[in-house]
Every structure is written in C-alpha cells, then in structure tokens.
C-alpha cells in the first residue's frame, strides 16, 4: 500500500511538471537554447565562399573595394557592397590594421559626429544575425557609441535624429539593437573602452533614447529592470582588451505581434555573453530587421579614438567565429 502511494505521488508530480512545461510552451515563456562555439562560418576557411551559404544575406571583408574610403553612395564605387556611408570610413591595408586578407576599414574621430556605413535588405527578416571583427586602438579612450547595429525601419526611416534616433518605437516605425560600450565616466574605476551593453530601442523603453541593457541584468534607466525578471540568466560584465581583434555577433529576433517574445543576444569569440528575452519590438508583421550598420559616434574628441572593422557577415542563423584561413577542411 505504501509503494502504491509513493507511485501515485510520483505520477502526480510528473503530471504537474508536464502540465507546467506545456503551459510555458503555449505561453512562449520557455526560451529556445541559443548556439555557441562554431557556427556556419566553420565551413568556410577564412570566410572564403561564405556569401554562397543559403543562410547568408551579406558578407564583406572589403577586399574588392577600390579607393581609400567608402563613398557616400555605394553604387558609385567599384567593389563597394554598402548602400551608403557618412563621415569618414577609411580603407586601410597595413597588416596590423587588418584582421584577415589585405584590407579593412578604419574610423578615426577627428571631430564630433558620426561615421557609419549602411546595408539595407528588403523586406527584411524576422531573425537576423550580424557577425563582425572589431579592434580598438591600444590607447582608445572610450567613445559615445561604437560597434555594429541591426535596425528594423519602416520605409523612409533612417538612423538620423528625429527619424529613429530619439524616437520611441510605436510598433510600426522602427526598433534597433547595437552592441555598444558604456564609456567610463569621470572618476570611474572602469577602464576604457567600457563595459559592453546592448543599446536597444524597443516599445517599452523608459525614455526617448534607447535603453542600455547589461548582461548582469542592470538596465538604464532602472525602471525597465522588470523586463528581465523572468527567464533571464545574468552574466558578468565584459570590458574587452584594447589593441586586439574580437569576434562579435549580434542576434535580433522580432517578437510575434501582440506577444512579448522578442529577443536580443550577443556572443564574443563564440561565447554567449548576453541574452535579453521578453522584448516587444513591433505590432505589425511587416516591420522586420532590414539594416546592418557600422556605427561610431563621438560627442567629444580625444586622442586615439580610432577603431577598425573587418570580416562582416549577416545571416538568418548563427554564424560563429571565422575558421582560420590556413585550416584544413575535412574530407567527407
């Protein structure tokens, strides 16, 4: 009789667990586990041929471009794969400034303002990954914004102030996420370039500017910390070493309209470093991530505000770090 009671209790516990899991799945509160380590890039030594992968929608190592800087209109420059650029995005060939191949791009802040390059996709994708390599000058002092950004913009929306920048998303106009750093403030004990965060424009943000989402769960402004009370896994802050290349990957998954199942995540050198679920980005299906943008913005100018970008890939699935150019591909 005792064994029967125990068995009934175990059966009841299993049924309760299954019911709970079913409810979570139906409610969309269980998170899909994200990949890490090698991704689709592992199949393409040195990224050679990666643009032919069915998941890849854009790839540029700047090897084909002619000239010393990105033209304002990409179509006017041989080998330029970008739609437009602003500021000064310079083509460099010095080996210490290049990740792989013979060319990369450099941004140096010599005056207050923005430097960027924009690639647009039509109509866009519900989930978009963006992988790139970036290196800071060894004495980089910090900067207002650096990194790369995924933007979902309705027709006519750009990063310009009053278009996307400084405008709260209404579910139909735009949303965006940038792998950014928080420049150390005066008297801060945090060294430059600063702790990585996601600078994110979403429907529930707490001000006209995007929220800063840190992997620890800290949110600026703090009133939006409630967003990550469920299904959030805290991770340590990262303040990356200057003067060396890192592999960054950003994922933006648009929410189902009417649901809070949008998600942003990022990886550093193939390791998941931040994951932010429970986000509302849009209220209409038509609004999809449809831009990838090199972003560097300075609100003050200091010496050595220079950084380099190389080996950029956008895809609809996880990309992962680049396979070494000299690696041997295994025979099937």
C-alpha positions as a Markdown table, in Angstrom:
| # | Residue | x | y | z |
|---|---|---|---|---|
| 1 | Unk | 0.0 | 0.0 | 0.0 |
| 2 | Unk | 2.9 | 2.3 | 0.8 |
| 3 | Unk | 4.6 | 1.6 | -2.5 |
| 4 | Unk | 1.3 | 2.4 | -4.4 |
| 5 | Unk | 1.0 | 5.7 | -2.5 |
| 6 | Unk | 4.6 | 6.6 | -3.5 |
| 7 | Unk | 4.0 | 5.7 | -7.1 |
| 8 | Unk | 0.8 | 7.8 | -7.2 |
| 9 | Unk | 2.7 | 10.7 | -5.7 |
| 10 | Unk | 5.5 | 10.4 | -8.3 |
| 11 | Unk | 3.0 | 10.1 | -11.1 |
| 12 | Unk | 1.1 | 13.2 | -9.8 |
| 13 | Unk | 4.4 | 15.1 | -9.7 |
| 14 | Unk | 5.3 | 14.1 | -13.2 |
| 15 | Unk | 1.9 | 15.2 | -14.5 |
| 16 | Unk | 2.2 | 18.5 | -12.7 |
| 17 | Unk | 5.6 | 19.1 | -14.3 |
| 18 | Unk | 4.4 | 18.2 | -17.8 |
| 19 | Unk | 1.4 | 20.5 | -17.4 |
| 20 | Unk | 3.6 | 23.3 | -16.2 |
| 21 | Unk | 6.0 | 22.8 | -19.2 |
| 22 | Unk | 3.1 | 22.6 | -21.6 |
| 23 | Unk | 1.7 | 25.9 | -20.3 |
| 24 | Unk | 5.1 | 27.5 | -20.6 |
| 25 | Unk | 5.5 | 26.4 | -24.1 |
| 26 | Unk | 2.0 | 27.5 | -25.0 |
| 27 | Unk | 2.6 | 30.9 | -23.4 |
| 28 | Unk | 6.0 | 31.2 | -25.1 |
| 29 | Unk | 7.9 | 31.6 | -21.8 |
| 30 | Unk | 10.4 | 28.8 | -22.4 |
| 31 | Unk | 13.4 | 30.1 | -24.2 |
| 32 | Unk | 15.0 | 28.2 | -27.1 |
| 33 | Unk | 18.6 | 27.4 | -26.2 |
| 34 | Unk | 21.0 | 29.5 | -28.2 |
| 35 | Unk | 24.0 | 28.1 | -30.0 |
| 36 | Unk | 27.6 | 28.8 | -29.1 |
| 37 | Unk | 31.1 | 28.0 | -30.5 |
| 38 | Unk | 31.3 | 27.1 | -34.1 |
| 39 | Unk | 28.5 | 28.2 | -36.5 |
| 40 | Unk | 28.1 | 28.2 | -40.2 |
| 41 | Unk | 31.4 | 30.1 | -40.7 |
| 42 | Unk | 33.2 | 27.0 | -39.6 |
| 43 | Unk | 32.5 | 25.5 | -43.1 |
| 44 | Unk | 34.3 | 28.4 | -44.9 |
| 45 | Unk | 38.0 | 28.7 | -44.2 |
| 46 | Unk | 38.9 | 32.4 | -43.9 |
| 47 | Unk | 35.2 | 33.2 | -44.9 |
| 48 | Unk | 36.1 | 32.2 | -48.5 |
| 49 | Unk | 32.8 | 31.4 | -50.2 |
| 50 | Unk | 30.7 | 32.2 | -47.1 |
| 51 | Unk | 28.5 | 34.5 | -49.2 |
| 52 | Unk | 27.2 | 31.4 | -51.1 |
| 53 | Unk | 25.7 | 29.9 | -47.9 |
| 54 | Unk | 21.9 | 29.8 | -48.1 |
| 55 | Unk | 21.6 | 31.5 | -44.7 |
| 56 | Unk | 24.0 | 34.4 | -45.5 |
| 57 | Unk | 22.5 | 37.6 | -46.8 |
| 58 | Unk | 25.6 | 39.8 | -46.8 |
| 59 | Unk | 29.3 | 39.4 | -46.5 |
| 60 | Unk | 32.2 | 41.9 | -46.8 |
| 61 | Unk | 35.8 | 41.7 | -46.0 |
| 62 | Unk | 36.5 | 44.9 | -48.0 |
| 63 | Unk | 38.9 | 43.0 | -50.3 |
| 64 | Unk | 37.1 | 44.1 | -53.6 |
| 65 | Unk | 36.7 | 47.8 | -52.9 |
| 66 | Unk | 38.7 | 50.3 | -54.8 |
| 67 | Unk | 39.7 | 53.6 | -53.3 |
| 68 | Unk | 40.8 | 54.9 | -49.9 |
| 69 | Unk | 37.5 | 55.5 | -48.3 |
| 70 | Unk | 33.8 | 54.3 | -48.6 |
| 71 | Unk | 31.9 | 56.5 | -51.0 |
| 72 | Unk | 28.7 | 58.3 | -49.7 |
| 73 | Unk | 26.7 | 56.3 | -52.3 |
| 74 | Unk | 28.0 | 52.7 | -52.5 |
| 75 | Unk | 26.9 | 52.1 | -56.1 |
| 76 | Unk | 29.3 | 54.8 | -57.3 |
| 77 | Unk | 32.4 | 52.9 | -56.2 |
| 78 | Unk | 33.7 | 49.7 | -57.6 |
| 79 | Unk | 33.7 | 46.9 | -55.1 |
| 80 | Unk | 31.6 | 48.8 | -52.6 |
| 81 | Unk | 28.9 | 46.5 | -51.2 |
| 82 | Unk | 27.3 | 49.1 | -48.9 |
| 83 | Unk | 24.3 | 51.2 | -49.9 |
| 84 | Unk | 25.6 | 54.4 | -48.2 |
| 85 | Unk | 28.1 | 55.8 | -45.8 |
| 86 | Unk | 28.5 | 59.0 | -43.7 |
| 87 | Unk | 31.5 | 60.6 | -42.1 |
| 88 | Unk | 34.9 | 59.1 | -42.9 |
| 89 | Unk | 35.2 | 55.3 | -43.2 |
| 90 | Unk | 38.7 | 54.7 | -44.5 |
| 91 | Unk | 40.1 | 51.7 | -46.3 |
| 92 | Unk | 43.3 | 50.5 | -44.8 |
| 93 | Unk | 45.9 | 47.9 | -45.9 |
| 94 | Unk | 48.5 | 48.0 | -43.1 |
| 95 | Unk | 48.8 | 44.4 | -41.8 |
| 96 | Unk | 48.4 | 45.5 | -38.2 |
| 97 | Unk | 45.1 | 47.1 | -39.1 |
| 98 | Unk | 43.6 | 44.1 | -41.0 |
| 99 | Unk | 42.0 | 41.0 | -39.5 |
| 100 | Unk | 42.3 | 38.7 | -42.5 |
| 101 | Unk | 43.1 | 39.3 | -46.1 |
| 102 | Unk | 44.6 | 42.6 | -47.2 |
| 103 | Unk | 42.0 | 45.3 | -46.3 |
| 104 | Unk | 39.8 | 46.5 | -43.5 |
| 105 | Unk | 38.0 | 49.8 | -42.6 |
| 106 | Unk | 39.1 | 52.4 | -40.1 |
| 107 | Unk | 37.2 | 55.1 | -38.2 |
| 108 | Unk | 39.1 | 57.9 | -36.5 |
| 109 | Unk | 37.2 | 60.6 | -34.6 |
| 110 | Unk | 38.7 | 63.9 | -35.5 |
| 111 | Unk | 35.6 | 65.9 | -34.9 |
| 112 | Unk | 32.3 | 65.5 | -33.0 |
| 113 | Unk | 29.8 | 63.4 | -35.1 |
| 114 | Unk | 29.0 | 60.1 | -36.6 |
| 115 | Unk | 30.8 | 57.7 | -39.0 |
| 116 | Unk | 28.7 | 54.8 | -40.4 |
| 117 | Unk | 28.1 | 52.5 | -43.3 |
| 118 | Unk | 24.6 | 51.1 | -44.1 |
| 119 | Unk | 23.4 | 48.0 | -45.8 |
| 120 | Unk | 19.7 | 47.6 | -46.3 |
| 121 | Unk | 17.6 | 44.4 | -47.1 |
| 122 | Unk | 14.1 | 44.3 | -48.5 |
| 123 | Unk | 11.8 | 43.3 | -46.9 |
| 124 | Unk | 13.9 | 42.0 | -44.1 |
| 125 | Unk | 14.0 | 39.0 | -41.8 |
| 126 | Unk | 12.2 | 38.0 | -38.5 |
| 127 | Unk | 15.6 | 36.9 | -37.1 |
| 128 | Unk | 18.9 | 38.4 | -38.2 |
| 129 | Unk | 22.5 | 37.6 | -37.0 |
| 130 | Unk | 25.4 | 40.0 | -37.6 |
| 131 | Unk | 29.0 | 38.9 | -37.1 |
| 132 | Unk | 32.0 | 41.2 | -37.3 |
| 133 | Unk | 35.5 | 41.6 | -36.1 |
| 134 | Unk | 36.5 | 44.9 | -34.4 |
| 135 | Unk | 39.6 | 46.2 | -32.8 |
| 136 | Unk | 40.2 | 49.3 | -30.7 |
| 137 | Unk | 43.4 | 51.4 | -30.8 |
| 138 | Unk | 45.7 | 50.3 | -27.9 |
| 139 | Unk | 45.1 | 53.7 | -26.2 |
| 140 | Unk | 41.4 | 54.1 | -27.2 |
| 141 | Unk | 39.9 | 56.4 | -24.5 |
| 142 | Unk | 36.2 | 55.5 | -25.0 |
| 143 | Unk | 33.5 | 56.8 | -27.3 |
| 144 | Unk | 29.8 | 57.6 | -27.2 |
| 145 | Unk | 28.8 | 54.7 | -29.5 |
| 146 | Unk | 30.9 | 52.0 | -31.2 |
| 147 | Unk | 30.1 | 48.7 | -32.8 |
| 148 | Unk | 27.5 | 47.5 | -35.3 |
| 149 | Unk | 23.8 | 47.8 | -35.2 |
| 150 | Unk | 20.7 | 45.9 | -36.6 |
| 151 | Unk | 17.9 | 48.3 | -37.4 |
| 152 | Unk | 14.3 | 47.5 | -38.4 |
| 153 | Unk | 13.0 | 50.5 | -40.2 |
| 154 | Unk | 9.7 | 51.2 | -42.0 |
| 155 | Unk | 10.1 | 52.9 | -45.4 |
| 156 | Unk | 11.9 | 56.2 | -45.1 |
| 157 | Unk | 13.3 | 55.5 | -41.6 |
| 158 | Unk | 17.0 | 56.1 | -41.1 |
| 159 | Unk | 19.3 | 56.5 | -38.0 |
| 160 | Unk | 19.0 | 60.2 | -38.3 |
| 161 | Unk | 17.9 | 62.1 | -35.2 |
| 162 | Unk | 14.1 | 62.6 | -35.3 |
| 163 | Unk | 13.7 | 59.6 | -37.7 |
| 164 | Unk | 14.9 | 56.6 | -35.5 |
| 165 | Unk | 17.3 | 58.2 | -33.1 |
| 166 | Unk | 15.5 | 59.9 | -30.2 |
| 167 | Unk | 12.1 | 58.4 | -31.3 |
| 168 | Unk | 10.3 | 55.9 | -29.1 |
| 169 | Unk | 9.2 | 52.8 | -31.2 |
| 170 | Unk | 5.5 | 52.6 | -31.7 |
| 171 | Unk | 5.4 | 49.1 | -33.1 |
| 172 | Unk | 5.2 | 50.3 | -36.7 |
| 173 | Unk | 8.1 | 52.7 | -37.2 |
| 174 | Unk | 11.4 | 51.1 | -36.0 |
| 175 | Unk | 13.4 | 49.2 | -33.5 |
| 176 | Unk | 17.1 | 48.5 | -33.2 |
| 177 | Unk | 19.9 | 47.0 | -31.2 |
| 178 | Unk | 23.6 | 47.9 | -31.0 |
| 179 | Unk | 26.5 | 46.0 | -29.3 |
| 180 | Unk | 27.9 | 49.1 | -27.6 |
| 181 | Unk | 30.2 | 50.0 | -24.7 |
| 182 | Unk | 29.5 | 52.4 | -21.8 |
| 183 | Unk | 32.3 | 54.9 | -21.8 |
| 184 | Unk | 33.8 | 55.3 | -18.3 |
| 185 | Unk | 32.6 | 58.4 | -16.6 |
| 186 | Unk | 34.8 | 60.8 | -14.7 |
| 187 | Unk | 36.2 | 59.3 | -11.5 |
| 188 | Unk | 35.1 | 55.9 | -12.7 |
| 189 | Unk | 37.3 | 52.9 | -11.8 |
| 190 | Unk | 36.2 | 51.1 | -15.0 |
| 191 | Unk | 38.9 | 51.4 | -17.7 |
| 192 | Unk | 38.1 | 52.2 | -21.3 |
| 193 | Unk | 36.6 | 51.1 | -23.6 |
| 194 | Unk | 34.0 | 50.4 | -21.0 |
| 195 | Unk | 31.6 | 47.5 | -20.2 |
| 196 | Unk | 29.6 | 46.0 | -23.1 |
| 197 | Unk | 25.9 | 46.6 | -23.3 |
| 198 | Unk | 23.1 | 46.5 | -25.8 |
| 199 | Unk | 21.8 | 49.9 | -26.7 |
| 200 | Unk | 18.2 | 49.0 | -27.6 |
| 201 | Unk | 15.2 | 50.8 | -28.9 |
| 202 | Unk | 12.0 | 48.9 | -28.1 |
| 203 | Unk | 8.4 | 49.6 | -27.4 |
| 204 | Unk | 8.7 | 49.7 | -23.6 |
| 205 | Unk | 11.9 | 51.8 | -23.3 |
| 206 | Unk | 11.9 | 54.3 | -20.5 |
| 207 | Unk | 13.0 | 57.4 | -22.3 |
| 208 | Unk | 13.3 | 58.8 | -25.9 |
| 209 | Unk | 16.8 | 57.3 | -26.1 |
| 210 | Unk | 17.3 | 53.6 | -26.2 |
| 211 | Unk | 17.7 | 51.5 | -23.0 |
| 212 | Unk | 21.1 | 50.2 | -22.0 |
| 213 | Unk | 20.9 | 46.5 | -21.3 |
| 214 | Unk | 23.8 | 45.0 | -19.4 |
| 215 | Unk | 24.4 | 41.2 | -19.2 |
| 216 | Unk | 24.2 | 41.4 | -15.4 |
| 217 | Unk | 20.6 | 42.4 | -15.6 |
| 218 | Unk | 21.3 | 46.1 | -14.9 |
| 219 | Unk | 19.1 | 48.4 | -17.1 |
| 220 | Unk | 19.5 | 52.1 | -17.7 |
| 221 | Unk | 17.1 | 53.7 | -17.0 |
| 222 | Unk | 16.5 | 51.3 | -14.0 |
| 223 | Unk | 12.6 | 51.3 | -14.2 |
| 224 | Unk | 12.8 | 48.8 | -17.0 |
| 225 | Unk | 14.6 | 46.2 | -15.0 |
| 226 | Unk | 11.3 | 44.3 | -14.6 |
| 227 | Unk | 11.7 | 43.2 | -18.2 |
| 228 | Unk | 14.3 | 40.6 | -17.2 |
| 229 | Unk | 12.7 | 39.2 | -14.0 |
| 230 | Unk | 11.6 | 36.1 | -15.9 |
| 231 | Unk | 13.8 | 33.7 | -17.9 |
| 232 | Unk | 16.8 | 36.0 | -17.5 |
| 233 | Unk | 20.3 | 34.4 | -17.0 |
| 234 | Unk | 22.7 | 37.0 | -15.5 |
| 235 | Unk | 26.2 | 37.0 | -16.9 |
| 236 | Unk | 29.3 | 39.0 | -15.9 |
| 237 | Unk | 30.2 | 42.4 | -17.5 |
| 238 | Unk | 32.8 | 42.4 | -20.1 |
| 239 | Unk | 35.4 | 45.1 | -20.7 |
| 240 | Unk | 37.4 | 44.0 | -23.6 |
| 241 | Unk | 41.1 | 44.4 | -24.1 |
| 242 | Unk | 42.2 | 47.2 | -26.5 |
| 243 | Unk | 44.6 | 46.6 | -29.3 |
| 244 | Unk | 43.4 | 43.2 | -30.3 |
| 245 | Unk | 40.7 | 41.7 | -32.6 |
| 246 | Unk | 37.5 | 40.2 | -31.1 |
| 247 | Unk | 34.7 | 38.4 | -32.9 |
| 248 | Unk | 31.3 | 40.0 | -32.1 |
| 249 | Unk | 27.9 | 38.5 | -33.1 |
| 250 | Unk | 24.6 | 40.2 | -32.5 |
| 251 | Unk | 21.2 | 38.5 | -32.9 |
| 252 | Unk | 17.9 | 40.3 | -33.1 |
| 253 | Unk | 14.7 | 38.2 | -33.1 |
| 254 | Unk | 11.5 | 40.2 | -33.7 |
| 255 | Unk | 8.5 | 39.5 | -31.5 |
| 256 | Unk | 5.3 | 38.0 | -32.6 |
| 257 | Unk | 2.9 | 41.0 | -32.9 |
| 258 | Unk | 0.9 | 41.1 | -29.6 |
| 259 | Unk | 3.4 | 39.0 | -27.8 |
| 260 | Unk | 6.4 | 39.7 | -25.6 |
| 261 | Unk | 8.8 | 37.2 | -27.2 |
| 262 | Unk | 11.3 | 39.4 | -28.9 |
| 263 | Unk | 14.9 | 38.7 | -28.1 |
| 264 | Unk | 18.4 | 40.2 | -28.4 |
| 265 | Unk | 21.6 | 38.2 | -27.7 |
| 266 | Unk | 25.3 | 38.6 | -28.4 |
| 267 | Unk | 28.4 | 36.5 | -28.5 |
| 268 | Unk | 32.1 | 37.4 | -28.0 |
| 269 | Unk | 34.5 | 35.0 | -29.7 |
| 270 | Unk | 31.8 | 32.4 | -30.0 |
| 271 | Unk | 30.8 | 32.5 | -26.3 |
| 272 | Unk | 27.3 | 33.7 | -25.4 |
| 273 | Unk | 27.8 | 36.9 | -23.4 |
| 274 | Unk | 24.4 | 38.4 | -23.1 |
| 275 | Unk | 20.8 | 37.3 | -23.7 |
| 276 | Unk | 17.7 | 39.6 | -23.3 |
| 277 | Unk | 14.3 | 38.0 | -23.8 |
| 278 | Unk | 10.8 | 39.3 | -23.1 |
| 279 | Unk | 11.0 | 42.3 | -25.5 |
| 280 | Unk | 8.3 | 44.0 | -27.6 |
| 281 | Unk | 9.6 | 45.5 | -30.8 |
| 282 | Unk | 6.7 | 45.6 | -33.2 |
| 283 | Unk | 2.9 | 45.4 | -33.5 |
| 284 | Unk | 2.8 | 44.5 | -37.3 |
| 285 | Unk | 4.4 | 41.6 | -39.1 |
| 286 | Unk | 5.8 | 43.9 | -41.8 |
| 287 | Unk | 8.4 | 45.6 | -39.6 |
| 288 | Unk | 11.4 | 43.3 | -39.7 |
| 289 | Unk | 15.2 | 43.8 | -39.1 |
| 290 | Unk | 16.3 | 45.1 | -42.5 |
| 291 | Unk | 19.5 | 47.1 | -42.0 |
| 292 | Unk | 23.0 | 46.3 | -40.7 |
| 293 | Unk | 25.1 | 49.4 | -39.9 |
| 294 | Unk | 28.7 | 50.2 | -38.9 |
| 295 | Unk | 28.3 | 52.7 | -36.0 |
| 296 | Unk | 30.8 | 55.1 | -34.5 |
| 297 | Unk | 29.6 | 58.3 | -32.8 |
| 298 | Unk | 31.6 | 60.7 | -30.7 |
| 299 | Unk | 30.2 | 63.5 | -28.6 |
| 300 | Unk | 33.7 | 64.7 | -27.7 |
| 301 | Unk | 37.0 | 64.2 | -29.4 |
| 302 | Unk | 40.1 | 62.8 | -27.7 |
| 303 | Unk | 43.4 | 61.3 | -28.9 |
| 304 | Unk | 43.5 | 57.8 | -30.3 |
| 305 | Unk | 39.7 | 57.5 | -30.9 |
| 306 | Unk | 40.4 | 55.0 | -33.7 |
| 307 | Unk | 38.9 | 51.6 | -34.3 |
| 308 | Unk | 38.9 | 49.0 | -37.1 |
| 309 | Unk | 36.3 | 46.7 | -38.6 |
| 310 | Unk | 36.7 | 43.6 | -40.8 |
| 311 | Unk | 35.1 | 40.4 | -42.0 |
| 312 | Unk | 31.4 | 41.3 | -41.6 |
| 313 | Unk | 28.7 | 38.7 | -42.2 |
| 314 | Unk | 24.9 | 38.9 | -41.9 |
| 315 | Unk | 22.8 | 35.8 | -41.9 |
| 316 | Unk | 19.4 | 34.3 | -40.8 |
| 317 | Unk | 21.1 | 31.8 | -38.4 |
| 318 | Unk | 24.1 | 31.7 | -36.1 |
| 319 | Unk | 27.4 | 32.5 | -37.8 |
| 320 | Unk | 30.1 | 32.0 | -35.3 |
| 321 | Unk | 33.8 | 32.8 | -35.4 |
| 322 | Unk | 35.8 | 32.7 | -38.7 |
| 323 | Unk | 37.6 | 29.4 | -39.4 |
| 324 | Unk | 41.3 | 30.1 | -39.8 |
| 325 | Unk | 42.4 | 30.7 | -43.3 |
| 326 | Unk | 45.1 | 28.0 | -43.2 |
| 327 | Unk | 42.9 | 25.3 | -41.6 |
| 328 | Unk | 42.4 | 22.0 | -43.5 |
| 329 | Unk | 38.8 | 21.2 | -44.4 |
| 330 | Unk | 38.0 | 17.7 | -43.5 |
| 331 | Unk | 37.1 | 15.3 | -46.4 |
| 332 | Unk | 33.6 | 13.8 | -46.3 |
